[in-house]
Amino acid sequence: MRHLEHDWSPSSTSLAQAELDREAFAKRGIRLIDTNTYGVQSSDGKREYTVRYVGCSEDGFANLWECDCPAGTHGKTCKHVRNVGFACGEIFN
């Protein structure tokens, strides 16, 4: 599985807030599984994909995410990773 680079990541503050704000994630079809892992509904609602924060790039400028959807497993930036990032920004900023 390839790592996808993005400029946002979970932090201890945001994760604590996420615990309190599961409803906001649920509205976007996101389920907080654990500190670095999210379940995201597929477009058709028939399955859930797993989005996982895996750390920072070697240069420290990008955060790395994985998604087990078809696009994510082929190294593309998928809508599931974007959805988690957007929800984190929407909730925590």
Stockholm file with secondary structure:
# STOCKHOLM 1.0

chainA/1-93         MRHLEHDWSPSSTSLAQAELDREAFAKRGIRLIDTNTYGVQSSDGKREYTVRYVGCSEDGFANLWECDCPAGTHGKTCKHVRNVGFACGEIFN
#=GR chainA/1-93 SS CCCEEESCCCCHHHHHHHHHTHHHHHHTTEEEEETTEEEEECTTSSCEEEEEEEEECTTSSCEEEEECSHHHHTTCCCHHHHHHHHHHHHHHC
#=GC SS_cons        CCCEEESCCCCHHHHHHHHHTHHHHHHTTEEEEETTEEEEECTTSSCEEEEEEEEECTTSSCEEEEECSHHHHTTCCCHHHHHHHHHHHHHHC
//
